[in-house]
Amino acid sequence: MNHNLQVWKPIIIVNGKAIIFNEFCYYRDPEYKYLTPLIIHYDEQEDCYYYLKAREAISSNDSLKRIYNIGSATFKGEVYIKGTHINNTLLEKDSLIDCSQIFKIEASYLESLVDTNHILNQTSNILAQEHINKIIDGLKWCIMQKPLYLSIIEVFKGKNDLPEAESLYLCDKKWAHANELSHGDYYFIKKDKSPSDFKLTADKINNSLKIARIFITKFFPQELDKFNSIKGK
């Protein structure tokens, strides 16, 4: 097993198949060009990638979109990254990285969706270390909350080879927040799903802890004992 896509390098899906979903597996229209996958980890054991969602931080009227600072009472998982201002990079402009939503996808499937010969893929650079550190801090905040302030979404090949998604974990706090935004209407949920499909189970909780430990072990192993203590494991 050998990964062919670089981590910490934003990618673009050039064939129109979006791989960004919300917490309830609702498909995000690929016309939302400000939504960008950012690969943060390749798991050799399972031969899969994990990625985050990045979006442009500047709105159409040139005002900065709302930013939540780590540690504040209103933090919702996004980390602000100052644009590189380097041409041919998807993070040329100021960006917001959502550290509270982790996507998992089989390596071969993701690689089939990315044209590695595309000029943008060839010329764009991986993130600067200072940006990587900031994102890792954001992941750490989300993972160290009790419960985990995360949604974990698995993306896979569905009908007609189009990406589909399954919710592996969604913490109650994120569920409540999204429910408030919906005004009681579940329009954002995938058509063949119902609210009950997103309730927590023992398997989902155990799976989320397993994935969280992958990131703790790799990015901040010094926090593993604290994490185990928080989770009662």
Secondary structure, 3 states (H helix, E strand, C coil): CCCCCCCCCECCCCCCCCCCECCCCCECCCCCCCEEEEEEEEECCCCEEEEEEEEECECCCCCECCCCCCCCCCCCCEEEECCCCCCCCCCCCCEEEEEEEEEEEEHHHHHHHCCCCCHHHHHCCCCCHHHHHHHHHHHHHHHCCCCCCCEEEEEEECHHHCEEEEEEEECHHHHHHHHHHHCCCCCCCCCCCCHHHHCCCHHHHHHHHHHHHHHHHHHCHHHHHHHHHHHCC
